[in-house]
Amino acid sequence: MLCRYRHSNYFVKEVVTLRDPRNRAWQKKQLEKIVRRIRDSSVGRASYPETDFIEDVKCACAREGVPFDHDIFNELAS
């Protein structure tokens, strides 16, 4: 029971924290760096599907501790 409580507390804390506009700006800046880096490293690849690009960005976000946000990603990728 204690694990569930801690997990729920962490989840609620993260959701509340991510709604702060300053955190969103930080998240957008970090995600933008990752997207740019992945794009630059994939220049010249003959076949690089969009699904692979998205997966590479998600993996980089997980490695670097940056929460992946679909809305911000779609803004940057378009």
Steps between C-alpha positions, in 0.01 A plus 500: 500500500784738580653451153176593330469814711853609415447424132176698489660789684789506252261486204283784627809706581633451145170590337473819705863589434474458123214749477724783613579714190865539600538123508328476163745754358792299641351179366448654157859627489639159599278316253599745228869425561433127479292532180768714337775256600308198366415683176863606449625147559252353251580729207585298191335179612323348202199362681425639844130459574321750721417225748872430548563873551228519766635189673855639497377825655302313768803286585725806523246668728492196726881487514529870585208517742289733286128425504373435147197716419312426178365854466844660529650237270234563235570874523872442447470231236265690271 
